[in-house]
Structures are given as C-alpha cells and as structure tokens.
Amino acid sequence: MRISLIRTGFDDFQNEIYHICKLFFEAVEWVEEGGEAAELTIRAALTHSQETDGASIHDAASITASVSIHDAAGTMLCRQQDVRSLPGTGTEASRRECKRALGRALLKCLQTATGMEQPWGILTGVRPMKLMHNLMMQESMETCRQVLREDYLLSPEKVRLLSEIGERQLRVIPDLFRMDRQVSLYIGIPFCPTKCAYCTFPAYDIRGNNGSVQAFLKGLQYEIRQVGGWLAGAGMSVTTVYWGGGTPTSIEAEEMDELFQVLHEAVPGMAGIRELTVEAGRPDTITPEKIAVMKRWKVDRISINPQSFTQSTLDTIGRHHTVKETVEKFLLCRELGMNNINMDLILGLPGESLRELEISLEQLERLMPESLTVHTLSFKRASRLTQNRERYEVAERDEIQAMMARTVEWTAARGYNPYYMYRQKNILGNQENVGYSLEGYESLYNILMMEERQTIIGLGCGAVSKVMGPDGTVERFPNPKEPSVYNSAYQDYTKRKLDLLDSVLGIAPKG
C-alpha cells in the first residue's frame, strides 16, 4: 500500500504511525507528497489548547489529534479526533500522550476505512504484559482494565487476557516485582537435526561443518565457570535455568551429563533453584539415555514440540520426524518419570486450517501435557518460509482468528489457564502467542524472560543476555549465533559480558 503522510503541528511519530498502518496492510510504502501516486493519503494534525507563539505541542495543557484518510482521488473516507489533557509541561509523559492520541485517531480511522477491527488496539509491541505490569504496580486492577480499554483501545477479550495473566503471574511468583538481586541463566545449544522453514533461531545441523561440537562445548563450559565465579563474587542467586537452542537434546547424553556437572560445580546454589527446564523440542533427539541424565540432575520440566500433528505439514516445514514418533517419545518420557512436559503448537502453518488444528487438539486430548504453548505463525525476515513466501499457502486473517478462538475454548474446557503471552512482528492475523498450563505447572522462566522482570544471563551460541538496570532499562548483549565464530571468540565475549554486568548492576570490579 502506497501511503502519503501529511503532518501538521508535529514532525515526529512517523515510526508509530507506520506500525499502526502495518496492522491493516501487509506492505506499507511511504510516498512523498506530490511524487508517486499514493493509494491513500493520511492527514494527521496536533493542535494546542493554548496558541502561544513558539510553544511546543508538548507544552500545552491539552491537545487535539485529528486524522483523516483520503483515497487516490482525494475523497475523504473517514475523519477522527481525539482530545486529551496532557500530564505536565514539556514532559516525556506529555509526548507519550500526544503519540497515543494520534494512534487512537488513526486506528479508528483505519478501522472505518478498511472494516477491520484490531483487538490489540494501538499496541504494536511484542510485550503487552510489560505495560500491564507497570499499571499493576501503580493502580488497582479495575483501573488497569479501564486504561487498557480507553487509552489503548483493547478489545474486552484482550483486556481480560492481560488481567488474567497478570493476576496469575503474581500468584505463581509473589516476588515478581522484587527480583533485582537474582538472575536466571539461559544456555543456548545451537544444534538441530535439521532447520525448520519458519525458524530464525541459532539452529545448525549437528552433522554439519559450522564449527566443532566439541570446541563449542569447551567454550560453553568456560563461559559457565566464568559466570559462576562472577555470581559468587556478586552475591547473586539464580532463580531458574533454561536450556534452549537449537535443540539441546541434539548433543549426546554424555555431553549433557558433563554440562550438568560443570553447572553444579560452578554456579552457586544450583541445588536450590526454583526451576530447571530443558527443551527436547525435536522428538527425534530424545533417547532413554538422555532422559536418564535429565532425571539424575533433577530437571523439572521438558518441552517436546510437535508444532502440528499433521504429517504433511511436518514434511513441508522441514521437521524430519513423524507424528507417530512424537507420540511415542512423549509416552517414553512419561514412562521414565518426566511429569512436567510442555508441547508447542503453531497456528497457521502452510496448508493448515481449522481441520488440521482439530486433528492436533484430538492428539493433545490423548496426551494431556502439563502445559501448552500456542504460537501464531510469524513471518520472520531471515526464515526460509519468509524468503520463499510465494511457495507456501497460509490461512487468511479470519481463519487465523477462528483458530485462535478455538484454542482459547479448548484450553479453558480442559483446565489450562493462560500464564504468559507475547506478540511478534508480522504475526498472522495480528494475534499473539500464549502459554497455557494446568494449575501449578507454569514455567517460571517464561514469565521472567518474556516480561523482563529480572536479568537473564545468556550462555552459549545465539544466547542474548538481558541486563536489567536499577531504573528498569534493559541492556542486551548477544553472543555470536554461528558456532565457528563462538568457538574462536568465547573468551572475549565472556569478558565483555561480565564487564557489562558489573557496569549496569553497579558491581565493584574485582581487585
């Protein structure tokens, strides 16, 4: 969609306007006024309540945001206004209110012009629960709901979802808002049997030539020991440990065992952490020997991820295992004593509709994992699926919404409760990803990581450390994604990461 944007009374917020337009149009291209013909023209204006010469729009006591949309012939399709008081002269809060006022007027205009409703209102970020947490720390739950409805234009269903998740997270982690002296660890194992079409995570063929597995494990053990020493010196305790990737169970049982040994030797308080999760996402990597290792080291939770129970879908997206194998490995884990298993589904995979979803739900009914994460397909820029999008047929917006509604209905009827959620860019149908669990089986790491409530120290390939500053800011530090790069530079990256932790968290340098 070629759009001309004409602004009056302000010269910023173009990025925010762009992202709201993207909710309605798959591709948005800005067109200069008087240049290439625009299919739509957006006229947006901010006006003062006080017409003082030279005064900034943010210095006014109140503002009026006006938005109109015109077609290629210049005919006005709709017009909306939003009048708001500003919280203070020249403050950042005033700027945010100007942005929200423009967003509300634009959203209402686009909904009228297109006939499309946006259940998430003007929210376009990936972490709506961060907003919910900030509101919960200051306001009653009823006021939180009112702000979501009136200031952000969320639908009643999304307001209810955020409220339910927020209340459940505080029951599960009562000290959720007071975790500044604790961290969680993420261990990234970058290997998989094959790479899935939708994936952009570090996932390299374990039989390939992108760096030695043994060299990687040597670097990872070094990093674990160095970080363990830093934790001891800083007096930091560890809340949760999460093995992700890639597929951690791609490595051999003996290699897993050795990593667990190093973790327990190097990291203080490992015996007392609240949760230890290992993603065993690919069923074709699970063996009795690896389950035995995880049992020996008291792994609390594993994840076996079918993504779909339709074999043709698995073949299309490059998951070289069978539906039968998924069921067999799940039952093997049960037989060998794993009693907290998560499974992932992805809605909207190529060729799938409500019919295929029902097949997956029927299988889940037989297995009843303790938790279920329901993803909506997202077109990630670097994925094979996105780069060859014309080869894949995916569900339309209305069917994706119906599929999401069906999972909400199915989970509620079987005692699964939503406990965390997040969104992604270019997600089908402007939907979300939701983690559901039976009572008492919520993943603590998922809550802490996704809601950015504490520092996460990432170890291994592609692991991203997120260091929470005292003021709530987040400093990100990514390790290299490629094993060959990691293997040659892990000492340097480890030192830089520890220096960042010292700097952001105010830890005095050693010596």
KABELTA-V564054 format. One line per field, one symbol per residue. phi: phi as a letter, one per 20 degrees, with the letter a starting at -180 (. if undefined). Layout:
phi=???
This chain:
phi=.ecedddcnbccmffffgfffffdcfcccfcfgnegfefccddccdcfeceegmffgfeffbccecccccefenffeabcccdbfdfafmeffffffffffffffffffffffdmeedfelefcfecffffffffffccffffgfffffeedmffgfffffffffgffffffcgegeccfdccddddededbfbeffeecffbdgfeedenffffffffffffffffgfffffemeddebccecrlcgffffgfffgfffgfgffeefmgfdfeacdcfdgegfdecgffffffffelfebccddfmbddfffgffeneecdggfgffffffffgenedbddcdccenfgnecgffffffffffgfelffbbddedgcefgefffffcffeddcffgffffffffffffffffdnedfcbbbccflefmlebdcedbfgndfefggffffelebfdeecnfmfdeceefgenfcddcefgeegffgfecfffffffffffggffemefgfm
